[in-house]
Amino acid sequence: MAIDKVREYFRSLGEGLEDRIMEFDVSSATVELASKAVGVEPARICKTLSFKTPDGRCILIETAGDTKIKNGKYKDKFGCKAKMLSPDEVLEHTGHEIGGVCAFAIEDPHVEVYCDVSMKRFETVFPACGSSNSAIELTPEDLFKYSGAREWIDVCKLPDEE
């Protein structure tokens, strides 16, 4: 299971993070379900969105749960239109199924991970850990570090920008 890969990844860091993974008796596969399972506002759930580039590469963008990708910002940053991966492509590139996608323990070394600045509004956020009923609480800075993100980017719009 992918959660076991994530747990092993955190264990390999030697910081005890594997013991901080939360597993729920209920699904946390969507922002709404995760916010109920964790007990926080939906905005603090870190969703990991998967995109493909015209040359077939995978880009993961970790964003706050209340945001949407702003197409113009995405195109300015990556030079192409935002195109989501199919569920099969997500699994192929990340090793995680939809509902548990995260940027930890990624199998494909060519996957590029980015963190959106929308998460910097919060002291901590809650990304999934490879399963549809898991999460871990991390500061945005720790999320950036442990996910191996390349850089902080600004490609999302907040709800009040609709």
C-alpha positions as CSV (number, residue, x, y, z in Angstrom):
1,M,0.0,0.0,0.0
2,A,1.1,3.5,-0.7
3,I,0.7,4.6,2.9
4,D,3.3,2.1,3.9
5,K,5.7,3.6,1.3
6,V,5.0,7.1,2.8
7,R,5.5,5.7,6.3
8,E,8.8,4.2,5.3
9,Y,9.9,7.4,3.6
10,F,9.2,9.4,6.7
11,R,11.0,6.7,8.8
12,S,14.1,7.0,6.6
13,L,14.4,10.6,7.5
14,G,15.0,9.7,11.1
15,E,12.8,12.5,12.6
16,G,9.9,10.4,13.9
17,L,7.5,11.8,11.3
18,E,6.1,8.3,10.6
19,D,4.5,8.3,14.1
20,R,2.6,11.5,13.2
21,I,0.7,10.0,10.3
22,M,-3.0,10.0,11.2
23,E,-5.2,7.2,9.9
24,F,-9.0,7.6,10.1
25,D,-11.9,5.2,10.2
26,V,-13.6,7.4,7.6
27,S,-12.6,8.5,4.2
28,S,-10.4,11.6,3.8
29,A,-10.4,11.4,0.0
30,T,-11.7,14.9,-0.7
31,V,-11.0,18.2,0.9
32,E,-14.4,18.2,2.6
33,L,-14.1,14.7,3.9
34,A,-10.5,15.3,5.1
35,S,-11.5,18.5,6.9
36,K,-14.2,16.6,8.8
37,A,-11.9,13.7,9.6
38,V,-9.1,16.0,10.8
39,G,-11.4,18.5,12.4
40,V,-10.1,21.7,10.7
41,E,-11.5,24.1,8.1
42,P,-11.3,22.9,4.5
43,A,-8.7,25.5,3.5
44,R,-6.1,23.9,5.8
45,I,-6.3,20.6,3.9
46,C,-3.4,20.4,1.4
47,K,-4.6,19.0,-1.9
48,T,-2.0,17.7,-4.3
49,L,-3.0,18.4,-7.9
50,S,-1.5,16.4,-10.8
51,F,-0.8,18.0,-14.2
52,K,0.9,16.8,-17.4
53,T,3.1,18.9,-19.6
54,P,3.0,18.7,-23.4
55,D,6.2,16.5,-23.3
56,G,4.6,14.0,-20.9
57,R,6.2,15.1,-17.6
58,C,4.2,15.2,-14.4
59,I,3.9,18.3,-12.2
60,L,2.4,18.1,-8.7
61,I,1.2,21.3,-7.2
62,E,0.4,21.3,-3.5
63,T,-2.3,23.9,-2.7
64,A,-4.6,25.0,0.1
65,G,-7.9,23.2,0.1
66,D,-10.0,26.3,-0.8
67,T,-8.1,27.3,-3.9
68,K,-8.5,26.6,-7.6
69,I,-5.8,26.7,-10.3
70,K,-5.9,30.0,-12.1
71,N,-5.2,29.1,-15.8
72,G,-3.5,32.3,-16.7
73,K,-1.1,32.1,-13.8
74,Y,-0.4,28.4,-14.6
75,K,0.3,29.1,-18.2
76,D,2.6,32.0,-17.3
77,K,4.6,29.8,-14.9
78,F,4.8,26.6,-17.0
79,G,4.3,27.8,-20.5
80,C,1.4,25.6,-21.3
81,K,-2.3,25.1,-20.5
82,A,-3.1,23.3,-17.3
83,K,-4.1,19.7,-18.1
84,M,-4.9,17.3,-15.3
85,L,-3.6,13.7,-15.4
86,S,-6.0,10.8,-15.6
87,P,-6.4,8.6,-12.5
88,D,-4.3,5.9,-14.2
89,E,-1.6,8.5,-15.0
90,V,-1.6,9.8,-11.5
91,L,-1.0,6.3,-10.1
92,E,1.7,5.6,-12.8
93,H,3.7,8.7,-11.9
94,T,3.1,9.0,-8.2
95,G,2.4,5.5,-6.9
96,H,-0.7,7.0,-5.2
97,E,-4.3,6.6,-6.1
98,I,-6.7,9.5,-6.3
99,G,-7.9,10.4,-2.8
100,G,-4.5,9.7,-1.3
101,V,-2.2,11.6,-3.6
102,C,0.7,13.3,-1.9
103,A,4.2,14.4,-2.9
104,F,5.8,11.9,-0.5
105,A,7.5,8.7,-1.6
106,I,7.0,9.4,-5.3
107,E,8.1,6.6,-7.5
108,D,8.9,8.6,-10.7
109,P,12.1,10.6,-10.1
110,H,11.1,13.0,-12.9
111,V,8.0,14.3,-11.1
112,E,8.3,18.0,-10.3
113,V,6.7,19.1,-7.1
114,Y,5.7,22.7,-6.4
115,C,4.0,24.4,-3.4
116,D,1.5,27.1,-3.9
117,V,1.8,30.2,-1.7
118,S,-1.9,29.8,-0.7
119,M,-0.8,27.5,2.1
120,K,1.5,30.1,3.7
121,R,-1.7,31.6,5.2
122,F,-1.7,28.8,7.8
123,E,0.6,27.7,10.6
124,T,0.0,24.1,9.7
125,V,-1.7,22.2,6.8
126,F,-2.7,18.6,6.4
127,P,-1.6,16.7,3.2
128,A,-2.6,13.0,2.6
129,C,-0.1,10.3,3.2
130,G,-0.8,7.9,0.3
131,S,-4.2,6.6,1.2
132,S,-7.8,7.8,1.2
133,N,-8.0,7.8,5.0
134,S,-4.7,9.5,6.1
135,A,-3.1,12.8,6.8
136,I,-0.2,14.4,8.6
137,E,0.0,17.8,10.1
138,L,3.0,19.9,8.8
139,T,4.0,23.5,8.7
140,P,4.1,24.8,5.1
141,E,7.9,25.0,5.3
142,D,8.1,21.3,6.4
143,L,5.7,20.3,3.7
144,F,8.0,22.1,1.2
145,K,11.0,20.3,2.6
146,Y,9.7,16.8,3.0
147,S,7.9,16.8,-0.4
148,G,11.1,17.8,-2.2
149,A,9.4,20.8,-3.7
150,R,11.4,22.9,-6.3
151,E,9.9,26.2,-5.3
152,W,7.0,28.2,-4.0
153,I,4.8,29.4,-6.8
154,D,1.6,31.5,-7.1
155,V,-0.8,29.7,-9.6
156,C,-4.0,29.6,-7.6
157,K,-6.9,31.9,-6.8
158,L,-8.5,32.1,-3.4
159,P,-12.3,32.0,-3.0
160,D,-12.6,35.8,-2.6
161,E,-10.9,36.2,-6.0
162,E,-13.7,34.5,-7.9
